[in-house]
Amino acid sequence: MKNNRLILILLFSLTALLLSACTGAGQTNSWAGVTVADEYVYLANGNLVYALNGDSGNTTWEYPQKASAQRLFYAEPALAGEQLIVVDYAHGMTSLNAKTGAETWSFEDAKGRYIDSPLVLDDLIVAPNADGSMYAVNLSGNLVWTFEAEHALWARPVSDGETVYFTSMDKNLYAVNATSGELSWKTDLKISAVARALLDNGTLYVGNLDGTLFALNAADGSILWEQKVGGGIWAAPLLHEGKLYLGDQSGRINILDSTDGKVIQYIETESAILGAGVLLENGVAFGNEAGELIVIGFNGERLWTRTFDGSLYSNIQKNGEDLLLTLTQGEKPLLAVDLNGNEIWNFSIKSDKK
């Protein structure tokens, strides 16, 4: 019961955070999403989606031309060829020209909010929605299939090209046919899950909000092992040479053996880690609620830490040899830093943007 209450409190706090838009002169409260493609960095932040020059952070275009307080963007944009797919809190999925920002089509069948970004699978766009449905549309925005779970879907699915796998707030991990949307199997994860899964060589690794990481056989959903970590898991783990690296709600960076789930080591950061980390040449980088960017070696040695203004909730992204950090409740919602944590450029919301 204690864990359930904690999860409800945290979910309420997250919802309140996501519902808040820009406050103050250039300060952002939204949980922004970033995607890197070619020379562009695409940022979904509050009322607008921006295309930025990847080298300088200068704005190339922004969408929509007239921002609306009711239409809020948080999920990472998804690239589908020349289309940029953006989803919003007003139950809309929209295709934009990736180079100009011009609207191509919109899909409005969903009845709930889009929390995470869609998965682009060849000529199919598979999008989870808080109304409990997974919507698959083609590249023209026409509905191909819908799968209905028992509760909200918050996390982007993963796929091997034939099957789509995704977590749900109804405690299940689902596997559905990518062509038809028919259920292949589902497995009970014991408590609600909002994390994306990692799929590697026929094994799914996925965590729940109680802090249990599962390894499952992707063919039939059977559980290979499960391991409890320090706190709730909000993002997919990283895999490197047989070791899994993941942060948790308690502020730990956990290193687990991917074959049996045994905890090899954990590093305390004392502040919640909710976003996914990123693999570097010499280790792994994670961000936490205290605004710390923490880099550890693959052997668990803490290499360095830099602290920034705001909270690092979102997934860290790589832009070439640089890192992109999205900061909540800071003056600079997006920073590009080098591999020593030094700022290269920043993107700040103009004070006249509402």
C-alpha positions as a Markdown table, in Angstrom:
| # | Residue | x | y | z |
|---|---|---|---|---|
| 1 | Met | 0.0 | 0.0 | 0.0 |
| 2 | Lys | 2.8 | 2.4 | 0.8 |
| 3 | Asn | 4.4 | 1.9 | -2.7 |
| 4 | Asn | 1.0 | 2.4 | -4.3 |
| 5 | Arg | 0.4 | 5.6 | -2.5 |
| 6 | Leu | 3.9 | 6.8 | -3.4 |
| 7 | Ile | 3.3 | 6.0 | -7.1 |
| 8 | Leu | 0.0 | 7.9 | -7.1 |
| 9 | Ile | 1.6 | 10.9 | -5.5 |
| 10 | Leu | 4.4 | 10.9 | -8.1 |
| 11 | Leu | 2.0 | 10.4 | -11.0 |
| 12 | Phe | -0.1 | 13.3 | -9.7 |
| 13 | Ser | 3.1 | 15.5 | -9.5 |
| 14 | Leu | 4.1 | 14.5 | -13.0 |
| 15 | Thr | 0.7 | 15.3 | -14.4 |
| 16 | Ala | 0.8 | 18.7 | -12.7 |
| 17 | Leu | 4.3 | 19.3 | -14.2 |
| 18 | Leu | 3.2 | 18.3 | -17.7 |
| 19 | Leu | 0.1 | 20.5 | -17.5 |
| 20 | Ser | 2.2 | 23.6 | -16.6 |
| 21 | Ala | 3.4 | 25.8 | -19.5 |
| 22 | Cys | 5.9 | 28.6 | -19.5 |
| 23 | Thr | 6.1 | 30.8 | -16.5 |
| 24 | Gly | 8.1 | 33.9 | -15.9 |
| 25 | Ala | 10.5 | 35.5 | -18.4 |
| 26 | Gly | 11.8 | 32.6 | -20.4 |
| 27 | Gln | 11.5 | 30.0 | -17.7 |
| 28 | Thr | 10.0 | 26.7 | -18.6 |
| 29 | Asn | 8.1 | 24.1 | -16.5 |
| 30 | Ser | 7.4 | 21.6 | -19.3 |
| 31 | Trp | 9.0 | 18.2 | -19.6 |
| 32 | Ala | 10.5 | 18.7 | -23.1 |
| 33 | Gly | 11.4 | 16.2 | -25.8 |
| 34 | Val | 14.3 | 16.4 | -28.3 |
| 35 | Thr | 15.1 | 14.5 | -31.5 |
| 36 | Val | 18.2 | 14.8 | -33.5 |
| 37 | Ala | 18.2 | 14.3 | -37.3 |
| 38 | Asp | 20.8 | 15.3 | -39.9 |
| 39 | Glu | 21.6 | 19.0 | -39.3 |
| 40 | Tyr | 18.5 | 19.6 | -37.2 |
| 41 | Val | 17.5 | 19.4 | -33.5 |
| 42 | Tyr | 13.8 | 19.2 | -33.1 |
| 43 | Leu | 12.5 | 20.4 | -29.7 |
| 44 | Ala | 8.9 | 20.0 | -28.4 |
| 45 | Asn | 8.5 | 22.3 | -25.5 |
| 46 | Gly | 5.2 | 23.7 | -24.1 |
| 47 | Asn | 3.1 | 25.4 | -26.7 |
| 48 | Leu | 5.5 | 25.1 | -29.6 |
| 49 | Val | 7.7 | 22.7 | -31.6 |
| 50 | Tyr | 11.0 | 24.1 | -32.8 |
| 51 | Ala | 13.5 | 23.1 | -35.5 |
| 52 | Leu | 16.9 | 24.3 | -34.5 |
| 53 | Asn | 20.3 | 24.4 | -36.2 |
| 54 | Gly | 22.3 | 21.6 | -34.7 |
| 55 | Asp | 25.5 | 23.5 | -34.7 |
| 56 | Ser | 24.3 | 26.8 | -33.2 |
| 57 | Gly | 20.9 | 26.3 | -31.7 |
| 58 | Asn | 19.4 | 29.0 | -33.8 |
| 59 | Thr | 15.7 | 28.6 | -34.7 |
| 60 | Thr | 15.0 | 27.5 | -38.3 |
| 61 | Trp | 11.2 | 27.3 | -37.9 |
| 62 | Glu | 8.6 | 26.9 | -35.2 |
| 63 | Tyr | 5.1 | 25.3 | -35.1 |
| 64 | Pro | 2.3 | 26.3 | -34.9 |
| 65 | Gln | 2.4 | 29.9 | -36.1 |
| 66 | Lys | -0.1 | 30.8 | -33.4 |
| 67 | Ala | 0.5 | 29.1 | -30.1 |
| 68 | Ser | -2.4 | 27.8 | -28.0 |
| 69 | Ala | -2.6 | 27.4 | -24.3 |
| 70 | Gln | -4.7 | 24.2 | -24.9 |
| 71 | Arg | -2.3 | 22.6 | -27.3 |
| 72 | Leu | 0.9 | 21.5 | -25.5 |
| 73 | Phe | 3.8 | 19.5 | -26.9 |
| 74 | Tyr | 6.1 | 17.3 | -24.7 |
| 75 | Ala | 6.9 | 14.1 | -26.5 |
| 76 | Glu | 10.0 | 13.8 | -28.7 |
| 77 | Pro | 9.1 | 14.4 | -32.3 |
| 78 | Ala | 9.5 | 11.4 | -34.5 |
| 79 | Leu | 11.0 | 11.5 | -38.0 |
| 80 | Ala | 9.4 | 9.5 | -40.8 |
| 81 | Gly | 11.3 | 10.2 | -44.0 |
| 82 | Glu | 10.7 | 13.8 | -44.8 |
| 83 | Gln | 7.8 | 14.0 | -42.3 |
| 84 | Leu | 8.2 | 15.1 | -38.7 |
| 85 | Ile | 5.4 | 13.5 | -36.5 |
| 86 | Val | 4.5 | 15.5 | -33.4 |
| 87 | Val | 1.8 | 14.6 | -30.8 |
| 88 | Asp | 0.1 | 16.9 | -28.3 |
| 89 | Tyr | -2.0 | 17.1 | -25.2 |
| 90 | Ala | -5.1 | 18.1 | -27.2 |
| 91 | His | -5.2 | 14.4 | -28.6 |
| 92 | Gly | -3.7 | 15.4 | -31.9 |
| 93 | Met | -1.0 | 13.7 | -34.0 |
| 94 | Thr | 0.3 | 15.9 | -36.8 |
| 95 | Ser | 2.7 | 15.5 | -39.7 |
| 96 | Leu | 5.0 | 18.4 | -40.5 |
| 97 | Asn | 7.4 | 19.0 | -43.3 |
| 98 | Ala | 10.7 | 18.3 | -41.5 |
| 99 | Lys | 12.5 | 21.1 | -43.3 |
| 100 | Thr | 9.8 | 23.8 | -43.3 |
| 101 | Gly | 7.4 | 23.0 | -40.5 |
| 102 | Ala | 4.4 | 23.2 | -42.9 |
| 103 | Glu | 1.5 | 21.0 | -41.7 |
| 104 | Thr | 0.8 | 18.0 | -44.0 |
| 105 | Trp | -1.9 | 16.1 | -42.2 |
| 106 | Ser | -3.4 | 15.5 | -38.8 |
| 107 | Phe | -5.0 | 12.5 | -37.1 |
| 108 | Glu | -7.6 | 13.4 | -34.4 |
| 109 | Asp | -9.2 | 10.0 | -33.5 |
| 110 | Ala | -7.6 | 9.7 | -30.1 |
| 111 | Lys | -9.6 | 10.8 | -27.1 |
| 112 | Gly | -6.7 | 11.2 | -24.6 |
| 113 | Arg | -3.4 | 12.9 | -24.3 |
| 114 | Tyr | -0.2 | 11.8 | -26.0 |
| 115 | Ile | 2.5 | 11.5 | -23.4 |
| 116 | Asp | 5.3 | 9.8 | -25.3 |
| 117 | Ser | 6.4 | 9.9 | -28.9 |
| 118 | Pro | 5.3 | 7.5 | -31.7 |
| 119 | Leu | 7.3 | 4.6 | -33.1 |
| 120 | Val | 8.0 | 4.9 | -36.8 |
| 121 | Leu | 8.1 | 1.4 | -38.3 |
| 122 | Asp | 8.7 | 1.4 | -42.1 |
| 123 | Asp | 5.5 | 3.0 | -43.5 |
| 124 | Leu | 3.6 | 2.7 | -40.2 |
| 125 | Ile | 3.4 | 5.2 | -37.3 |
| 126 | Val | 2.5 | 3.5 | -34.0 |
| 127 | Ala | 1.4 | 6.0 | -31.3 |
| 128 | Pro | 0.4 | 5.3 | -27.6 |
| 129 | Asn | -2.3 | 7.4 | -26.1 |
| 130 | Ala | -3.5 | 8.0 | -22.5 |
| 131 | Asp | -7.0 | 6.8 | -23.6 |
| 132 | Gly | -5.6 | 3.3 | -23.4 |
| 133 | Ser | -5.3 | 2.8 | -27.2 |
| 134 | Met | -2.4 | 2.2 | -29.5 |
| 135 | Tyr | -3.1 | 3.9 | -32.8 |
| 136 | Ala | -1.3 | 2.7 | -36.0 |
| 137 | Val | -1.6 | 5.1 | -39.0 |
| 138 | Asn | 0.1 | 5.1 | -42.4 |
| 139 | Leu | 2.3 | 7.9 | -43.7 |
| 140 | Ser | -0.8 | 9.6 | -45.0 |
| 141 | Gly | -2.4 | 9.7 | -41.6 |
| 142 | Asn | -5.0 | 7.1 | -42.3 |
| 143 | Leu | -5.9 | 4.6 | -39.5 |
| 144 | Val | -4.6 | 1.1 | -40.1 |
| 145 | Trp | -5.4 | -0.5 | -36.8 |
| 146 | Thr | -6.2 | 0.2 | -33.1 |
| 147 | Phe | -5.4 | -1.9 | -30.1 |
| 148 | Glu | -7.2 | -1.2 | -26.8 |
| 149 | Ala | -5.5 | -1.9 | -23.5 |
| 150 | Glu | -7.2 | -1.7 | -20.2 |
| 151 | His | -5.6 | 1.5 | -19.1 |
| 152 | Ala | -3.5 | 4.5 | -20.2 |
| 153 | Leu | -0.5 | 4.0 | -22.5 |
| 154 | Trp | 2.4 | 6.4 | -21.6 |
| 155 | Ala | 5.4 | 4.8 | -23.3 |
| 156 | Arg | 6.7 | 4.6 | -26.9 |
| 157 | Pro | 6.7 | 1.0 | -28.1 |
| 158 | Val | 9.6 | -1.0 | -29.4 |
| 159 | Ser | 9.5 | -3.5 | -32.3 |
| 160 | Asp | 11.4 | -6.2 | -34.1 |
| 161 | Gly | 9.5 | -5.3 | -37.3 |
| 162 | Glu | 6.9 | -8.1 | -36.8 |
| 163 | Thr | 5.7 | -7.5 | -33.3 |
| 164 | Val | 5.1 | -4.2 | -31.3 |
| 165 | Tyr | 5.9 | -4.3 | -27.6 |
| 166 | Phe | 4.7 | -1.8 | -25.0 |
| 167 | Thr | 3.9 | -1.2 | -21.4 |
| 168 | Ser | 0.6 | 0.0 | -19.9 |
| 169 | Met | -0.7 | 1.6 | -16.7 |
| 170 | Asp | -2.9 | -1.6 | -16.4 |
| 171 | Lys | 0.3 | -3.4 | -15.3 |
| 172 | Asn | 0.7 | -5.4 | -18.5 |
| 173 | Leu | 3.4 | -5.7 | -21.1 |
| 174 | Tyr | 1.7 | -6.2 | -24.5 |
| 175 | Ala | 2.9 | -7.8 | -27.7 |
| 176 | Val | 0.7 | -7.2 | -30.8 |
| 177 | Asn | 1.1 | -8.0 | -34.4 |
| 178 | Ala | 2.6 | -5.0 | -36.2 |
| 179 | Thr | 0.5 | -5.6 | -39.4 |
| 180 | Ser | -2.9 | -6.3 | -37.8 |
| 181 | Gly | -2.7 | -5.0 | -34.3 |
| 182 | Glu | -3.9 | -8.4 | -33.0 |
| 183 | Leu | -2.7 | -9.5 | -29.5 |
| 184 | Ser | 0.1 | -12.0 | -29.5 |
| 185 | Trp | 0.6 | -12.2 | -25.8 |
| 186 | Lys | 0.6 | -10.1 | -22.6 |
| 187 | Thr | 2.5 | -10.5 | -19.3 |
| 188 | Asp | 1.6 | -9.1 | -15.9 |
| 189 | Leu | 4.4 | -6.8 | -14.6 |
| 190 | Lys | 2.7 | -6.7 | -11.2 |
| 191 | Ile | 2.3 | -2.9 | -11.0 |
| 192 | Ser | 1.8 | 0.0 | -13.5 |
| 193 | Ala | 4.6 | 0.7 | -16.0 |
| 194 | Val | 5.4 | 3.9 | -17.8 |
| 195 | Ala | 8.9 | 3.0 | -19.1 |
| 196 | Arg | 9.9 | 2.1 | -22.6 |
| 197 | Ala | 11.3 | -1.4 | -23.1 |
| 198 | Leu | 14.7 | -2.3 | -24.4 |
| 199 | Leu | 14.6 | -5.1 | -27.0 |
| 200 | Asp | 17.9 | -6.9 | -27.7 |
| 201 | Asn | 18.5 | -10.2 | -29.4 |
| 202 | Gly | 15.0 | -11.6 | -28.6 |
| 203 | Thr | 15.0 | -10.4 | -25.0 |
| 204 | Leu | 12.9 | -7.5 | -23.6 |
| 205 | Tyr | 14.1 | -5.5 | -20.6 |
| 206 | Val | 11.5 | -3.3 | -18.9 |
| 207 | Gly | 10.9 | -1.8 | -15.5 |
| 208 | Asn | 7.8 | -0.9 | -13.5 |
| 209 | Leu | 7.0 | 1.8 | -11.0 |
| 210 | Asp | 7.7 | -0.4 | -8.1 |
| 211 | Gly | 11.3 | -0.6 | -9.1 |
| 212 | Thr | 11.4 | -4.1 | -10.6 |
| 213 | Leu | 13.3 | -4.7 | -13.8 |
| 214 | Phe | 12.1 | -7.7 | -15.8 |
| 215 | Ala | 13.8 | -9.7 | -18.6 |
| 216 | Leu | 11.3 | -11.4 | -20.8 |
| 217 | Asn | 11.4 | -13.8 | -23.8 |
| 218 | Ala | 10.1 | -11.6 | -26.7 |
| 219 | Ala | 8.6 | -14.7 | -28.4 |
| 220 | Asp | 6.1 | -15.6 | -25.7 |
| 221 | Gly | 6.4 | -13.1 | -22.9 |
| 222 | Ser | 7.7 | -15.6 | -20.4 |
| 223 | Ile | 9.8 | -14.0 | -17.6 |
| 224 | Leu | 13.4 | -14.9 | -17.6 |
| 225 | Trp | 14.4 | -13.0 | -14.5 |
| 226 | Glu | 13.3 | -10.1 | -12.4 |
| 227 | Gln | 15.3 | -7.8 | -10.1 |
| 228 | Lys | 14.3 | -5.1 | -7.6 |
| 229 | Val | 16.3 | -1.9 | -7.7 |
| 230 | Gly | 16.2 | 1.2 | -5.4 |
| 231 | Gly | 13.1 | 2.9 | -6.8 |
| 232 | Gly | 10.5 | 3.2 | -9.6 |
| 233 | Ile | 11.8 | 2.8 | -13.2 |
| 234 | Trp | 10.7 | 5.5 | -15.7 |
| 235 | Ala | 13.0 | 4.8 | -18.7 |
| 236 | Ala | 14.5 | 2.0 | -20.6 |
| 237 | Pro | 17.9 | 0.6 | -19.5 |
| 238 | Leu | 21.1 | 0.8 | -21.6 |
| 239 | Leu | 23.0 | -2.3 | -22.6 |
| 240 | His | 26.7 | -2.5 | -23.0 |
| 241 | Glu | 28.8 | -5.7 | -23.1 |
| 242 | Gly | 26.5 | -7.7 | -21.1 |
| 243 | Lys | 25.7 | -5.1 | -18.5 |
| 244 | Leu | 22.5 | -3.1 | -18.0 |
| 245 | Tyr | 22.7 | 0.5 | -16.8 |
| 246 | Leu | 19.6 | 2.2 | -15.5 |
| 247 | Gly | 18.6 | 5.0 | -13.2 |
| 248 | Asp | 15.7 | 4.9 | -10.7 |
| 249 | Gln | 13.4 | 7.1 | -8.7 |
| 250 | Ser | 15.6 | 6.8 | -5.6 |
| 251 | Gly | 18.5 | 8.4 | -7.4 |
| 252 | Arg | 20.6 | 5.3 | -7.9 |
| 253 | Ile | 22.4 | 4.4 | -11.1 |
| 254 | Asn | 22.2 | 0.6 | -11.2 |
| 255 | Ile | 24.5 | -1.8 | -13.0 |
| 256 | Leu | 23.0 | -5.3 | -13.6 |
| 257 | Asp | 24.2 | -8.4 | -15.2 |
| 258 | Ser | 21.9 | -8.9 | -18.3 |
| 259 | Thr | 22.0 | -12.7 | -18.1 |
| 260 | Asp | 20.5 | -13.1 | -14.7 |
| 261 | Gly | 19.7 | -9.6 | -13.3 |
| 262 | Lys | 22.2 | -9.8 | -10.5 |
| 263 | Val | 23.1 | -6.3 | -9.2 |
| 264 | Ile | 26.8 | -5.7 | -9.9 |
| 265 | Gln | 27.0 | -2.3 | -8.4 |
| 266 | Tyr | 25.0 | 0.9 | -7.8 |
| 267 | Ile | 26.0 | 4.5 | -7.5 |
| 268 | Glu | 24.0 | 6.9 | -5.3 |
| 269 | Thr | 23.2 | 10.3 | -6.7 |
| 270 | Glu | 20.6 | 11.3 | -4.0 |
| 271 | Ser | 18.2 | 12.7 | -6.6 |
| 272 | Ala | 15.6 | 11.0 | -8.7 |
| 273 | Ile | 16.7 | 9.7 | -12.2 |
| 274 | Leu | 13.6 | 9.5 | -14.4 |
| 275 | Gly | 15.0 | 10.0 | -17.9 |
| 276 | Ala | 17.1 | 7.6 | -20.0 |
| 277 | Gly | 20.9 | 7.9 | -20.0 |
| 278 | Val | 23.1 | 7.8 | -23.0 |
| 279 | Leu | 26.1 | 5.6 | -23.9 |
| 280 | Leu | 29.5 | 7.4 | -24.4 |
| 281 | Glu | 32.8 | 6.1 | -25.6 |
| 282 | Asn | 34.1 | 5.7 | -22.1 |
| 283 | Gly | 31.0 | 5.3 | -20.0 |
| 284 | Val | 27.4 | 6.3 | -19.4 |
| 285 | Ala | 25.8 | 9.7 | -18.7 |
| 286 | Phe | 22.6 | 10.2 | -16.6 |
| 287 | Gly | 20.8 | 13.3 | -15.5 |
| 288 | Asn | 18.8 | 13.7 | -12.3 |
| 289 | Glu | 16.2 | 15.9 | -10.6 |
| 290 | Ala | 18.9 | 18.1 | -9.0 |
| 291 | Gly | 20.1 | 19.1 | -12.4 |
| 292 | Glu | 23.3 | 17.0 | -12.2 |
| 293 | Leu | 24.8 | 15.5 | -15.3 |
| 294 | Ile | 26.7 | 12.5 | -14.0 |
| 295 | Val | 29.1 | 10.4 | -16.1 |
| 296 | Ile | 30.3 | 7.0 | -14.8 |
| 297 | Gly | 32.7 | 4.6 | -16.4 |
| 298 | Phe | 31.6 | 1.2 | -17.5 |
| 299 | Asn | 33.2 | -0.2 | -14.4 |
| 300 | Gly | 31.0 | 2.0 | -12.2 |
| 301 | Glu | 33.6 | 4.6 | -11.4 |
| 302 | Arg | 32.2 | 8.1 | -11.1 |
| 303 | Leu | 34.1 | 10.2 | -13.6 |
| 304 | Trp | 32.6 | 13.6 | -13.3 |
| 305 | Thr | 29.5 | 15.6 | -12.4 |
| 306 | Arg | 28.3 | 19.0 | -13.6 |
| 307 | Thr | 25.3 | 20.8 | -12.2 |
| 308 | Phe | 22.9 | 22.9 | -14.3 |
| 309 | Asp | 20.0 | 25.3 | -13.6 |
| 310 | Gly | 16.9 | 23.2 | -13.6 |
| 311 | Ser | 15.9 | 19.5 | -13.4 |
| 312 | Leu | 17.1 | 16.9 | -15.9 |
| 313 | Tyr | 14.0 | 14.7 | -16.3 |
| 314 | Ser | 14.0 | 14.1 | -20.0 |
| 315 | Asn | 16.1 | 11.6 | -21.9 |
| 316 | Ile | 19.6 | 12.7 | -22.7 |
| 317 | Gln | 20.3 | 12.8 | -26.5 |
| 318 | Lys | 23.5 | 12.8 | -28.5 |
| 319 | Asn | 24.2 | 15.3 | -31.3 |
| 320 | Gly | 27.3 | 14.1 | -32.9 |
| 321 | Glu | 30.0 | 14.3 | -30.2 |
| 322 | Asp | 27.9 | 16.6 | -28.0 |
| 323 | Leu | 25.1 | 16.0 | -25.5 |
| 324 | Leu | 21.7 | 17.7 | -25.5 |
| 325 | Leu | 20.1 | 18.4 | -22.1 |
| 326 | Thr | 16.5 | 19.5 | -21.7 |
| 327 | Leu | 16.0 | 21.3 | -18.4 |
| 328 | Thr | 12.8 | 21.8 | -16.5 |
| 329 | Gln | 12.2 | 24.9 | -14.4 |
| 330 | Gly | 15.4 | 26.6 | -15.7 |
| 331 | Glu | 16.1 | 29.7 | -17.7 |
| 332 | Lys | 17.6 | 27.6 | -20.5 |
| 333 | Pro | 15.3 | 24.7 | -21.6 |
| 334 | Leu | 17.9 | 23.2 | -23.9 |
| 335 | Leu | 21.6 | 23.0 | -23.6 |
| 336 | Ala | 24.3 | 21.5 | -25.9 |
| 337 | Val | 27.4 | 20.5 | -23.9 |
| 338 | Asp | 30.6 | 18.8 | -24.8 |
| 339 | Leu | 31.8 | 15.5 | -23.3 |
| 340 | Asn | 33.3 | 17.5 | -20.4 |
| 341 | Gly | 30.0 | 19.2 | -19.6 |
| 342 | Asn | 31.0 | 22.6 | -21.0 |
| 343 | Glu | 28.2 | 24.6 | -22.7 |
| 344 | Ile | 28.5 | 24.9 | -26.5 |
| 345 | Trp | 25.1 | 26.7 | -27.1 |
| 346 | Asn | 21.8 | 27.1 | -25.5 |
| 347 | Phe | 18.2 | 27.7 | -26.6 |
| 348 | Ser | 16.1 | 30.1 | -24.5 |
| 349 | Ile | 12.4 | 30.8 | -24.9 |
| 350 | Lys | 11.9 | 34.5 | -25.7 |
| 351 | Ser | 10.0 | 36.4 | -23.1 |
| 352 | Asp | 7.3 | 37.3 | -25.5 |
| 353 | Lys | 6.4 | 33.7 | -26.0 |
| 354 | Lys | 3.3 | 32.6 | -24.0 |
